Amino acid sequence: MRILFLLIFGLWCTGLSAQKLNLSGLWKGIITQKEGGYKPKYEFEIFLHQKGNKLYGRSYVYVDNIYAIVELQGEIQGNEVILQETRIVDSRKIPGLEWCIKAYKLTYGTPNQTPTLSGSWMGHTQGNPCIPGSVVLSRKAARA
């Protein structure tokens, strides 16, 4: 009986933490790509809108004079954030470059009192796999 109570209590607490975690807003940082990609590091932003534990928004990746704006959706699972890009909304690229549609597995944390999302990504272009990498983002305050 005690184990059942602890299991139910643990699941209840997990549900509460997902509801308390508010990820809505702008997150900025860096996305990397392992050797063989166009560049090893890109500027990266995600703007998220949260409804319960569901997330909706757009990602913005840019380097030099190229960029991509991509719609995404996902969900919060405890301190884990799972995001999936769905379609490229706008982009500028050089000949021969294809943008990756990415899936992210990120972890929410607060090192040094700063809200962060960090983890890994993998993706594909027109059915071909992309060279994967990592992401580190921090929350940015809204400005008027």
N, CA, C and O atoms as a GROMACS GRO file, in nm:
protein
  576
    1MET      N    1   0.083  -0.120   0.000
    1MET     CA    2   0.000   0.000   0.000
    1MET      C    3   0.087   0.125   0.000
    1MET      O    4   0.059   0.222  -0.071
    2ARG      N    5   0.194   0.122   0.081
    2ARG     CA    6   0.284   0.237   0.089
    2ARG      C    7   0.350   0.265  -0.046
    2ARG      O    8   0.366   0.380  -0.086
    3ILE      N    9   0.389   0.157  -0.117
    3ILE     CA   10   0.453   0.173  -0.248
    3ILE      C   11   0.355   0.235  -0.347
    3ILE      O   12   0.392   0.323  -0.424
    4LEU      N   13   0.231   0.190  -0.345
    4LEU     CA   14   0.128   0.245  -0.433
    4LEU      C   15   0.110   0.394  -0.405
    4LEU      O   16   0.101   0.474  -0.499
    5PHE      N   17   0.103   0.431  -0.277
    5PHE     CA   18   0.089   0.572  -0.240
    5PHE      C   19   0.207   0.654  -0.292
    5PHE      O   20   0.188   0.762  -0.348
    6LEU      N   21   0.329   0.603  -0.274
    6LEU     CA   22   0.447   0.676  -0.320
    6LEU      C   23   0.449   0.689  -0.472
    6LEU      O   24   0.488   0.793  -0.525
    7LEU      N   25   0.407   0.584  -0.544
    7LEU     CA   26   0.400   0.590  -0.689
    7LEU      C   27   0.299   0.695  -0.735
    7LEU      O   28   0.329   0.776  -0.822
    8ILE      N   29   0.181   0.693  -0.677
    8ILE     CA   30   0.078   0.791  -0.713
    8ILE      C   31   0.123   0.932  -0.677
    8ILE      O   32   0.104   1.025  -0.756
    9PHE      N   33   0.183   0.949  -0.560
    9PHE     CA   34   0.232   1.080  -0.519
    9PHE      C   35   0.340   1.130  -0.615
    9PHE      O   36   0.341   1.248  -0.652
   10GLY      N   37   0.430   1.042  -0.655
   10GLY     CA   38   0.536   1.080  -0.749
   10GLY      C   39   0.482   1.122  -0.884
   10GLY      O   40   0.527   1.222  -0.941
   11LEU      N   41   0.385   1.047  -0.935
   11LEU     CA   42   0.323   1.084  -1.062
   11LEU      C   43   0.248   1.217  -1.050
   11LEU      O   44   0.253   1.300  -1.142
   12TRP      N   45   0.181   1.238  -0.941
   12TRP     CA   46   0.108   1.363  -0.917
   12TRP      C   47   0.206   1.480  -0.913
   12TRP      O   48   0.179   1.585  -0.972
   13CYS      N   49   0.319   1.464  -0.844
   13CYS     CA   50   0.420   1.571  -0.836
   13CYS      C   51   0.480   1.601  -0.972
   13CYS      O   52   0.504   1.717  -1.005
   14THR      N   53   0.503   1.497  -1.052
   14THR     CA   54   0.556   1.516  -1.187
   14THR      C   55   0.457   1.598  -1.269
   14THR      O   56   0.497   1.690  -1.341
   15GLY      N   57   0.330   1.566  -1.259
   15GLY     CA   58   0.227   1.642  -1.331
   15GLY      C   59   0.223   1.787  -1.286
   15GLY      O   60   0.208   1.877  -1.368
   16LEU      N   61   0.237   1.810  -1.155
   16LEU     CA   62   0.238   1.947  -1.104
   16LEU      C   63   0.358   2.024  -1.154
   16LEU      O   64   0.345   2.141  -1.190
   17SER      N   65   0.476   1.961  -1.158
   17SER     CA   66   0.595   2.034  -1.202
   17SER      C   67   0.583   2.073  -1.348
   17SER      O   68   0.630   2.180  -1.387
   18ALA      N   69   0.521   1.988  -1.432
   18ALA     CA   70   0.503   2.022  -1.572
   18ALA      C   71   0.407   2.141  -1.584
   18ALA      O   72   0.426   2.227  -1.670
   19GLN      N   73   0.305   2.145  -1.499
   19GLN     CA   74   0.211   2.255  -1.504
   19GLN      C   75   0.273   2.384  -1.452
   19GLN      O   76   0.242   2.492  -1.503
   20LYS      N   77   0.362   2.376  -1.352
   20LYS     CA   78   0.423   2.495  -1.294
   20LYS      C   79   0.529   2.554  -1.384
   20LYS      O   80   0.549   2.676  -1.384
   21LEU      N   81   0.597   2.473  -1.461
   21LEU     CA   82   0.705   2.518  -1.548
   21LEU      C   83   0.646   2.599  -1.662
   21LEU      O   84   0.567   2.547  -1.741
   22ASN      N   85   0.682   2.726  -1.672
   22ASN     CA   86   0.633   2.811  -1.779
   22ASN      C   87   0.748   2.843  -1.873
   22ASN      O   88   0.839   2.918  -1.837
   23LEU      N   89   0.744   2.787  -1.993
   23LEU     CA   90   0.850   2.806  -2.090
   23LEU      C   91   0.815   2.909  -2.197
   23LEU      O   92   0.895   2.933  -2.288
   24SER      N   93   0.698   2.970  -2.188
   24SER     CA   94   0.659   3.070  -2.287
   24SER      C   95   0.759   3.183  -2.292
   24SER      O   96   0.807   3.230  -2.189
   25GLY      N   97   0.790   3.228  -2.414
   25GLY     CA   98   0.879   3.341  -2.431
   25GLY      C   99   0.995   3.310  -2.522
   25GLY      O  100   0.998   3.209  -2.592
   26LEU      N  101   1.092   3.401  -2.520
   26LEU     CA  102   1.209   3.394  -2.608
   26LEU      C  103   1.326   3.327  -2.538
   26LEU      O  104   1.360   3.361  -2.425
   27TRP      N  105   1.388   3.232  -2.607
   27TRP     CA  106   1.507   3.161  -2.562
   27TRP      C  107   1.615   3.181  -2.668
   27TRP      O  108   1.590   3.157  -2.786
   28LYS      N  109   1.734   3.224  -2.626
   28LYS     CA  110   1.841   3.252  -2.723
   28LYS      C  111   1.968   3.178  -2.684
   28LYS      O  112   1.994   3.155  -2.566
   29GLY      N  113   2.046   3.143  -2.784
   29GLY     CA  114   2.173   3.077  -2.757
   29GLY      C  115   2.240   3.028  -2.883
   29GLY      O  116   2.244   3.097  -2.985
   30ILE      N  117   2.293   2.907  -2.873
   30ILE     CA  118   2.375   2.849  -2.979
   30ILE      C  119   2.325   2.708  -3.011
   30ILE      O  120   2.285   2.634  -2.922
   31ILE      N  121   2.329   2.674  -3.139
   31ILE     CA  122   2.307   2.537  -3.182
   31ILE      C  123   2.434   2.494  -3.254
   31ILE      O  124   2.487   2.569  -3.338
   32THR      N  125   2.484   2.376  -3.222
   32THR     CA  126   2.606   2.327  -3.286
   32THR      C  127   2.575   2.209  -3.376
   32THR      O  128   2.470   2.145  -3.365
   33GLN      N  129   2.669   2.182  -3.465
   33GLN     CA  130   2.659   2.067  -3.553
   33GLN      C  131   2.795   2.000  -3.558
   33GLN      O  132   2.898   2.068  -3.572
   34LYS      N  133   2.798   1.870  -3.546
   34LYS     CA  134   2.924   1.796  -3.545
   34LYS      C  135   2.997   1.814  -3.679
   34LYS      O  136   2.940   1.864  -3.776
   35GLU      N  137   3.121   1.772  -3.682
   35GLU     CA  138   3.207   1.789  -3.800
   35GLU      C  139   3.140   1.734  -3.926
   35GLU      O  140   3.083   1.625  -3.926
   36GLY      N  141   3.148   1.813  -4.031
   36GLY     CA  142   3.089   1.776  -4.159
   36GLY      C  143   2.970   1.860  -4.197
   36GLY      O  144   2.924   1.855  -4.311
   37GLY      N  145   2.918   1.940  -4.102
   37GLY     CA  146   2.808   2.031  -4.132
   37GLY      C  147   2.859   2.158  -4.199
   37GLY      O  148   2.980   2.176  -4.214
   38TYR      N  149   2.768   2.245  -4.239
   38TYR     CA  150   2.806   2.370  -4.304
   38TYR      C  151   2.894   2.453  -4.213
   38TYR      O  152   2.999   2.502  -4.256
   39LYS      N  153   2.855   2.470  -4.089
   39LYS     CA  154   2.933   2.541  -3.986
   39LYS      C  155   2.922   2.462  -3.856
   39LYS      O  156   2.824   2.390  -3.837
   40PRO      N  157   3.019   2.474  -3.767
   40PRO     CA  158   3.008   2.402  -3.640
   40PRO      C  159   2.915   2.469  -3.539
   40PRO      O  160   2.870   2.404  -3.445
   41LYS      N  161   2.887   2.600  -3.558
   41LYS     CA  162   2.808   2.675  -3.459
   41LYS      C  163   2.722   2.779  -3.530
   41LYS      O  164   2.768   2.847  -3.622
   42TYR      N  165   2.596   2.791  -3.485
   42TYR     CA  166   2.500   2.885  -3.541
   42TYR      C  167   2.432   2.960  -3.426
   42TYR      O  168   2.417   2.906  -3.317
   43GLU      N  169   2.393   3.083  -3.450
   43GLU     CA  170   2.308   3.156  -3.356
   43GLU      C  171   2.170   3.091  -3.363
   43GLU      O  172   2.126   3.048  -3.470
   44PHE      N  173   2.103   3.083  -3.248
   44PHE     CA  174   1.978   3.010  -3.244
   44PHE      C  175   1.882   3.073  -3.145
   44PHE      O  176   1.921   3.113  -3.035
   45GLU      N  177   1.756   3.082  -3.184
   45GLU     CA  178   1.650   3.134  -3.097
   45GLU      C  179   1.528   3.045  -3.112
   45GLU      O  180   1.501   2.991  -3.219
   46ILE      N  181   1.454   3.033  -3.003
   46ILE     CA  182   1.324   2.966  -3.006
   46ILE      C  183   1.226   3.058  -2.934
   46ILE      O  184   1.254   3.106  -2.824
   47PHE      N  185   1.112   3.081  -2.997
   47PHE     CA  186   1.004   3.152  -2.930
   47PHE      C  187   0.895   3.050  -2.904
   47PHE      O  188   0.844   2.987  -2.997
   48LEU      N  189   0.858   3.032  -2.776
   48LEU     CA  190   0.761   2.931  -2.737
   48LEU      C  191   0.635   2.993  -2.679
   48LEU      O  192   0.639   3.096  -2.612
   49HIS      N  193   0.523   2.927  -2.706
   49HIS     CA  194   0.395   2.959  -2.644
   49HIS      C  195   0.347   2.829  -2.581
   49HIS      O  196   0.341   2.725  -2.648
   50GLN      N  197   0.313   2.834  -2.453
   50GLN     CA  198   0.276   2.714  -2.378
   50GLN      C  199   0.129   2.713  -2.343
   50GLN      O  200   0.074   2.814  -2.299
   51LYS      N  201   0.065   2.598  -2.364
   51LYS     CA  202  -0.073   2.572  -2.322
   51LYS      C  203  -0.071   2.441  -2.246
   51LYS      O  204  -0.062   2.334  -2.307
   52GLY      N  205  -0.079   2.448  -2.112
   52GLY     CA  206  -0.065   2.327  -2.030
   52GLY      C  207   0.076   2.275  -2.045
   52GLY      O  208   0.173   2.347  -2.020
   53ASN      N  209   0.089   2.149  -2.086
   53ASN     CA  210   0.224   2.096  -2.109
   53ASN      C  211   0.259   2.092  -2.258
   53ASN      O  212   0.364   2.038  -2.295
   54LYS      N  213   0.174   2.148  -2.342
   54LYS     CA  214   0.198   2.153  -2.487
   54LYS      C  215   0.270   2.283  -2.523
   54LYS      O  216   0.243   2.388  -2.464
   55LEU      N  217   0.360   2.275  -2.620
   55LEU     CA  218   0.438   2.390  -2.665
   55LEU      C  219   0.420   2.410  -2.815
   55LEU      O  220   0.412   2.314  -2.891
   56TYR      N  221   0.415   2.536  -2.856
   56TYR     CA  222   0.404   2.574  -2.996
   56TYR      C  223   0.497   2.693  -3.018
   56TYR      O  224   0.520   2.771  -2.925
   57GLY      N  225   0.551   2.707  -3.137
   57GLY     CA  226   0.635   2.823  -3.162
   57GLY      C  227   0.714   2.813  -3.289
   57GLY      O  228   0.679   2.741  -3.383
   58ARG      N  229   0.825   2.889  -3.290
   58ARG     CA  230   0.914   2.894  -3.406
   58ARG      C  231   1.059   2.893  -3.360
   58ARG      O  232   1.093   2.946  -3.255
   59SER      N  233   1.141   2.833  -3.442
   59SER     CA  234   1.286   2.840  -3.421
   59SER      C  235   1.345   2.929  -3.528
   59SER      O  236   1.294   2.938  -3.640
   60TYR      N  237   1.455   2.996  -3.493
   60TYR     CA  238   1.527   3.085  -3.583
   60TYR      C  239   1.674   3.049  -3.577
   60TYR      O  240   1.737   3.061  -3.471
   61VAL      N  241   1.731   3.004  -3.688
   61VAL     CA  242   1.873   2.969  -3.692
   61VAL      C  243   1.938   3.057  -3.797
   61VAL      O  244   1.886   3.075  -3.906
   62TYR      N  245   2.055   3.113  -3.762
   62TYR     CA  246   2.122   3.201  -3.858
   62TYR      C  247   2.272   3.201  -3.836
   62TYR      O  248   2.322   3.186  -3.725
   63VAL      N  249   2.343   3.220  -3.949
   63VAL     CA  250   2.488   3.232  -3.951
   63VAL      C  251   2.524   3.303  -4.081
   63VAL      O  252   2.463   3.280  -4.185
   64ASP      N  253   2.623   3.390  -4.073
   64ASP     CA  254   2.661   3.470  -4.190
   64ASP      C  255   2.537   3.538  -4.246
   64ASP      O  256   2.466   3.607  -4.172
   65ASN      N  257   2.508   3.520  -4.375
   65ASN     CA  258   2.390   3.583  -4.436
   65ASN      C  259   2.282   3.483  -4.469
   65ASN      O  260   2.199   3.508  -4.557
   66ILE      N  261   2.280   3.370  -4.399
   66ILE     CA  262   2.177   3.269  -4.424
   66ILE      C  263   2.097   3.247  -4.296
   66ILE      O  264   2.147   3.267  -4.185
   67TYR      N  265   1.972   3.206  -4.314
   67TYR     CA  266   1.885   3.184  -4.197
   67TYR      C  267   1.770   3.091  -4.234
   67TYR      O  268   1.743   3.066  -4.352
   68ALA      N  269   1.704   3.040  -4.132
   68ALA     CA  270   1.579   2.964  -4.149
   68ALA      C  271   1.487   2.994  -4.032
   68ALA      O  272   1.532   3.005  -3.917
   69ILE      N  273   1.359   3.008  -4.062
   69ILE     CA  274   1.254   3.024  -3.962
   69ILE      C  275   1.164   2.901  -3.977
   69ILE      O  276   1.110   2.875  -4.085
   70VAL      N  277   1.147   2.827  -3.867
   70VAL     CA  278   1.079   2.697  -3.875
   70VAL      C  279   0.975   2.685  -3.764
   70VAL      O  280   1.004   2.713  -3.648
   71GLU      N  281   0.853   2.643  -3.801
   71GLU     CA  282   0.750   2.617  -3.700
   71GLU      C  283   0.784   2.490  -3.624
   71GLU      O  284   0.845   2.398  -3.678
   72LEU      N  285   0.743   2.488  -3.496
   72LEU     CA  286   0.768   2.368  -3.415
   72LEU      C  287   0.656   2.350  -3.314
   72LEU      O  288   0.577   2.440  -3.288
   73GLN      N  289   0.653   2.230  -3.258
   73GLN     CA  290   0.559   2.198  -3.150
   73GLN      C  291   0.623   2.093  -3.062
   73GLN      O  292   0.720   2.028  -3.101
   74GLY      N  293   0.568   2.077  -2.942
   74GLY     CA  294   0.626   1.979  -2.852
   74GLY      C  295   0.551   1.974  -2.721
   74GLY      O  296   0.437   2.018  -2.709
   75GLU      N  297   0.621   1.917  -2.621
   75GLU     CA  298   0.559   1.904  -2.490
   75GLU      C  299   0.664   1.898  -2.381
   75GLU      O  300   0.781   1.870  -2.405
   76ILE      N  301   0.617   1.927  -2.261
   76ILE     CA  302   0.700   1.921  -2.140
   76ILE      C  303   0.671   1.787  -2.073
   76ILE      O  304   0.555   1.751  -2.053
   77GLN      N  305   0.776   1.714  -2.038
   77GLN     CA  306   0.764   1.588  -1.965
   77GLN      C  307   0.854   1.598  -1.843
   77GLN      O  308   0.970   1.558  -1.849
   78GLY      N  309   0.801   1.650  -1.732
   78GLY     CA  310   0.882   1.675  -1.614
   78GLY      C  311   0.976   1.792  -1.643
   78GLY      O  312   0.930   1.902  -1.672
   79ASN      N  313   1.108   1.770  -1.635
   79ASN     CA  314   1.206   1.874  -1.671
   79ASN      C  315   1.258   1.856  -1.813
   79ASN      O  316   1.346   1.931  -1.857
   80GLU      N  317   1.204   1.758  -1.885
   80GLU     CA  318   1.244   1.733  -2.023
   80GLU      C  319   1.150   1.809  -2.117
   80GLU      O  320   1.030   1.817  -2.093
   81VAL      N  321   1.207   1.862  -2.224
   81VAL     CA  322   1.130   1.934  -2.325
   81VAL      C  323   1.158   1.865  -2.458
   81VAL      O  324   1.272   1.860  -2.504
   82ILE      N  325   1.053   1.814  -2.520
   82ILE     CA  326   1.064   1.744  -2.648
   82ILE      C  327   0.999   1.834  -2.752
   82ILE      O  328   0.881   1.868  -2.742
   83LEU      N  329   1.078   1.874  -2.853
   83LEU     CA  330   1.029   1.962  -2.958
   83LEU      C  331   1.051   1.898  -3.094
   83LEU      O  332   1.150   1.827  -3.114
   84GLN      N  333   0.960   1.923  -3.187
   84GLN     CA  334   0.972   1.873  -3.324
   84GLN      C  335   0.939   1.986  -3.420
   84GLN      O  336   0.830   2.043  -3.415
   85GLU      N  337   1.033   2.020  -3.508
   85GLU     CA  338   1.004   2.119  -3.612
   85GLU      C  339   0.911   2.055  -3.713
   85GLU      O  340   0.921   1.935  -3.741
   86THR      N  341   0.819   2.136  -3.769
   86THR     CA  342   0.719   2.081  -3.860
   86THR      C  343   0.732   2.133  -4.003
   86THR      O  344   0.709   2.058  -4.098
   87ARG      N  345   0.769   2.262  -4.020
   87ARG     CA  346   0.783   2.312  -4.157
   87ARG      C  347   0.864   2.441  -4.158
   87ARG      O  348   0.858   2.520  -4.064
   88ILE      N  349   0.939   2.460  -4.264
   88ILE     CA  350   1.018   2.583  -4.283
   88ILE      C  351   0.923   2.692  -4.333
   88ILE      O  352   0.855   2.674  -4.434
   89VAL      N  353   0.919   2.804  -4.261
   89VAL     CA  354   0.831   2.915  -4.294
   89VAL      C  355   0.901   3.011  -4.390
   89VAL      O  356   0.839   3.062  -4.483
   90ASP      N  357   1.030   3.036  -4.366
   90ASP     CA  358   1.107   3.127  -4.449
   90ASP      C  359   1.254   3.090  -4.436
   90ASP      O  360   1.296   3.038  -4.332
   91SER      N  361   1.333   3.117  -4.540
   91SER     CA  362   1.476   3.088  -4.530
   91SER      C  363   1.554   3.160  -4.639
   91SER      O  364   1.499   3.203  -4.741
   92ARG      N  365   1.681   3.172  -4.614
   92ARG     CA  366   1.777   3.218  -4.713
   92ARG      C  367   1.896   3.124  -4.700
   92ARG      O  368   1.945   3.099  -4.590
   93LYS      N  369   1.942   3.070  -4.813
   93LYS     CA  370   2.053   2.976  -4.809
   93LYS      C  371   2.139   2.993  -4.932
   93LYS      O  372   2.103   3.062  -5.028
   94ILE      N  373   2.253   2.929  -4.928
   94ILE     CA  374   2.342   2.929  -5.043
   94ILE      C  375   2.315   2.805  -5.126
   94ILE      O  376   2.258   2.708  -5.076
   95PRO      N  377   2.355   2.806  -5.255
   95PRO     CA  378   2.334   2.686  -5.338
   95PRO      C  379   2.401   2.563  -5.275
   95PRO      O  380   2.513   2.569  -5.224
   96GLY      N  381   2.329   2.452  -5.280
   96GLY     CA  382   2.381   2.327  -5.227
   96GLY      C  383   2.352   2.303  -5.080
   96GLY      O  384   2.372   2.192  -5.030
   97LEU      N  385   2.303   2.405  -5.008
   97LEU     CA  386   2.272   2.391  -4.866
   97LEU      C  387   2.125   2.356  -4.850
   97LEU      O  388   2.039   2.414  -4.916
   98GLU      N  389   2.097   2.260  -4.763
   98GLU     CA  390   1.959   2.227  -4.727
   98GLU      C  391   1.945   2.243  -4.577
   98GLU      O  392   2.032   2.200  -4.501
   99TRP      N  393   1.835   2.304  -4.533
   99TRP     CA  394   1.810   2.318  -4.390
   99TRP      C  395   1.754   2.188  -4.334
   99TRP      O  396   1.678   2.118  -4.401
  100CYS      N  397   1.793   2.157  -4.212
  100CYS     CA  398   1.745   2.038  -4.141
  100CYS      C  399   1.614   2.068  -4.072
  100CYS      O  400   1.597   2.174  -4.012
  101ILE      N  401   1.521   1.974  -4.079
  101ILE     CA  402   1.402   1.974  -3.993
  101ILE      C  403   1.443   1.892  -3.872
  101ILE      O  404   1.476   1.774  -3.884
  102LYS      N  405   1.442   1.955  -3.754
  102LYS     CA  406   1.505   1.897  -3.637
  102LYS      C  407   1.405   1.852  -3.529
  102LYS      O  408   1.294   1.905  -3.517
  103ALA      N  409   1.449   1.753  -3.453
  103ALA     CA  410   1.381   1.709  -3.331
  103ALA      C  411   1.478   1.734  -3.217
  103ALA      O  412   1.597   1.702  -3.228
  104TYR      N  413   1.428   1.791  -3.108
  104TYR     CA  414   1.512   1.828  -2.993
  104TYR      C  415   1.471   1.752  -2.869
  104TYR      O  416   1.352   1.732  -2.844
  105LYS      N  417   1.569   1.711  -2.792
  105LYS     CA  418   1.544   1.658  -2.658
  105LYS      C  419   1.626   1.746  -2.564
  105LYS      O  420   1.748   1.735  -2.556
  106LEU      N  421   1.555   1.835  -2.492
  106LEU     CA  422   1.619   1.936  -2.408
  106LEU      C  423   1.582   1.914  -2.262
  106LEU      O  424   1.480   1.854  -2.230
  107THR      N  425   1.667   1.964  -2.176
  107THR     CA  426   1.642   1.958  -2.032
  107THR      C  427   1.636   2.100  -1.978
  107THR      O  428   1.722   2.182  -2.009
  108TYR      N  429   1.535   2.127  -1.897
  108TYR     CA  430   1.522   2.257  -1.831
  108TYR      C  431   1.605   2.256  -1.703
  108TYR      O  432   1.603   2.159  -1.628
  109GLY      N  433   1.678   2.364  -1.680
  109GLY     CA  434   1.755   2.378  -1.557
  109GLY      C  435   1.773   2.525  -1.522
  109GLY      O  436   1.737   2.613  -1.600
  110THR      N  437   1.828   2.551  -1.404
  110THR     CA  438   1.852   2.689  -1.361
  110THR      C  439   1.993   2.704  -1.303
  110THR      O  440   2.007   2.745  -1.188
  111PRO      N  441   2.097   2.672  -1.379
  111PRO     CA  442   2.232   2.694  -1.327
  111PRO      C  443   2.257   2.844  -1.309
  111PRO      O  444   2.218   2.924  -1.394
  112ASN      N  445   2.321   2.880  -1.201
  112ASN     CA  446   2.348   3.022  -1.171
  112ASN      C  447   2.222   3.106  -1.175
  112ASN      O  448   2.226   3.223  -1.214
  113GLN      N  449   2.109   3.048  -1.136
  113GLN     CA  450   1.979   3.117  -1.129
  113GLN      C  451   1.928   3.160  -1.268
  113GLN      O  452   1.835   3.241  -1.276
  114THR      N  453   1.985   3.108  -1.375
  114THR     CA  454   1.944   3.143  -1.511
  114THR      C  455   1.866   3.027  -1.573
  114THR      O  456   1.921   2.918  -1.585
  115PRO      N  457   1.740   3.048  -1.611
  115PRO     CA  458   1.665   2.941  -1.677
  115PRO      C  459   1.731   2.902  -1.809
  115PRO      O  460   1.758   2.988  -1.893
  116THR      N  461   1.758   2.773  -1.828
  116THR     CA  462   1.822   2.725  -1.950
  116THR      C  463   1.749   2.603  -2.006
  116THR      O  464   1.685   2.528  -1.932
  117LEU      N  465   1.762   2.586  -2.135
  117LEU     CA  466   1.723   2.464  -2.205
  117LEU      C  467   1.847   2.415  -2.277
  117LEU      O  468   1.907   2.490  -2.354
  118SER      N  469   1.886   2.292  -2.254
  118SER     CA  470   2.004   2.239  -2.320
  118SER      C  471   1.984   2.092  -2.352
  118SER      O  472   1.910   2.022  -2.282
  119GLY      N  473   2.051   2.046  -2.456
  119GLY     CA  474   2.039   1.906  -2.494
  119GLY      C  475   2.088   1.883  -2.636
  119GLY      O  476   2.180   1.949  -2.684
  120SER      N  477   2.024   1.787  -2.702
  120SER     CA  478   2.070   1.744  -2.833
  120SER      C  479   1.959   1.759  -2.937
  120SER      O  480   1.842   1.774  -2.905
  121TRP      N  481   2.002   1.752  -3.062
  121TRP     CA  482   1.908   1.752  -3.173
  121TRP      C  483   1.955   1.653  -3.279
  121TRP      O  484   2.073   1.620  -3.288
  122MET      N  485   1.859   1.606  -3.359
  122MET     CA  486   1.887   1.528  -3.478
  122MET      C  487   1.783   1.569  -3.581
  122MET      O  488   1.678   1.621  -3.545
  123GLY      N  489   1.811   1.546  -3.707
  123GLY     CA  490   1.717   1.591  -3.808
  123GLY      C  491   1.738   1.526  -3.943
  123GLY      O  492   1.816   1.432  -3.959
  124HIS      N  493   1.665   1.581  -4.040
  124HIS     CA  494   1.671   1.529  -4.177
  124HIS      C  495   1.642   1.640  -4.277
  124HIS      O  496   1.580   1.741  -4.244
  125THR      N  497   1.689   1.619  -4.399
  125THR     CA  498   1.656   1.705  -4.512
  125THR      C  499   1.603   1.617  -4.622
  125THR      O  500   1.670   1.521  -4.660
  126GLN      N  501   1.487   1.645  -4.675
  126GLN     CA  502   1.432   1.570  -4.788
  126GLN      C  503   1.458   1.420  -4.776
  126GLN      O  504   1.489   1.354  -4.875
  127GLY      N  505   1.446   1.366  -4.654
  127GLY     CA  506   1.464   1.223  -4.633
  127GLY      C  507   1.604   1.179  -4.596
  127GLY      O  508   1.622   1.065  -4.554
  128ASN      N  509   1.703   1.265  -4.610
  128ASN     CA  510   1.840   1.230  -4.573
  128ASN      C  511   1.871   1.279  -4.432
  128ASN      O  512   1.829   1.388  -4.395
  129PRO      N  513   1.944   1.199  -4.353
  129PRO     CA  514   1.975   1.243  -4.216
  129PRO      C  515   2.074   1.359  -4.216
  129PRO      O  516   2.161   1.368  -4.303
  130CYS      N  517   2.060   1.447  -4.118
  130CYS     CA  518   2.153   1.558  -4.097
  130CYS      C  519   2.260   1.515  -3.997
  130CYS      O  520   2.242   1.420  -3.921
  131ILE      N  521   2.371   1.586  -3.998
  131ILE     CA  522   2.473   1.566  -3.896
  131ILE      C  523   2.419   1.630  -3.769
  131ILE      O  524   2.393   1.750  -3.769
  132PRO      N  525   2.401   1.554  -3.659
  132PRO     CA  526   2.337   1.606  -3.538
  132PRO      C  527   2.429   1.700  -3.459
  132PRO      O  528   2.544   1.722  -3.496
  133GLY      N  529   2.374   1.752  -3.351
  133GLY     CA  530   2.451   1.843  -3.266
  133GLY      C  531   2.382   1.868  -3.134
  133GLY      O  532   2.302   1.788  -3.087
  134SER      N  533   2.417   1.982  -3.074
  134SER     CA  534   2.363   2.016  -2.942
  134SER      C  535   2.309   2.158  -2.942
  134SER      O  536   2.332   2.237  -3.034
  135VAL      N  537   2.235   2.189  -2.835
  135VAL     CA  538   2.170   2.319  -2.819
  135VAL      C  539   2.190   2.367  -2.676
  135VAL      O  540   2.180   2.288  -2.582
  136VAL      N  541   2.218   2.497  -2.659
  136VAL     CA  542   2.220   2.560  -2.528
  136VAL      C  543   2.148   2.694  -2.543
  136VAL      O  544   2.191   2.779  -2.621
  137LEU      N  545   2.039   2.711  -2.468
  137LEU     CA  546   1.957   2.832  -2.475
  137LEU      C  547   1.934   2.887  -2.335
  137LEU      O  548   1.929   2.811  -2.238
  138SER      N  549   1.921   3.019  -2.324
  138SER     CA  550   1.879   3.079  -2.198
  138SER      C  551   1.760   3.171  -2.225
  138SER      O  552   1.746   3.227  -2.334
  139ARG      N  553   1.676   3.185  -2.124
  139ARG     CA  554   1.556   3.269  -2.138
  139ARG      C  555   1.596   3.414  -2.145
  139ARG      O  556   1.684   3.459  -2.071
  140LYS      N  557   1.533   3.488  -2.234
  140LYS     CA  558   1.555   3.631  -2.248
  140LYS      C  559   1.430   3.705  -2.205
  140LYS      O  560   1.318   3.666  -2.239
  141ALA      N  561   1.451   3.812  -2.130
  141ALA     CA  562   1.339   3.892  -2.082
  141ALA      C  563   1.273   3.965  -2.197
  141ALA      O  564   1.340   4.008  -2.292
  142ALA      N  565   1.142   3.978  -2.189
  142ALA     CA  566   1.067   4.053  -2.290
  142ALA      C  567   1.102   4.201  -2.279
  142ALA      O  568   1.123   4.255  -2.170
  143ARG      N  569   1.109   4.266  -2.396
  143ARG     CA  570   1.137   4.410  -2.399
  143ARG      C  571   1.023   4.483  -2.467
  143ARG      O  572   0.958   4.429  -2.556
  144ALA      N  573   0.999   4.604  -2.424
  144ALA     CA  574   0.892   4.684  -2.484
  144ALA      C  575   0.938   4.747  -2.612
  144ALA      O  576   0.862   4.818  -2.677
   0.00000   0.00000   0.00000
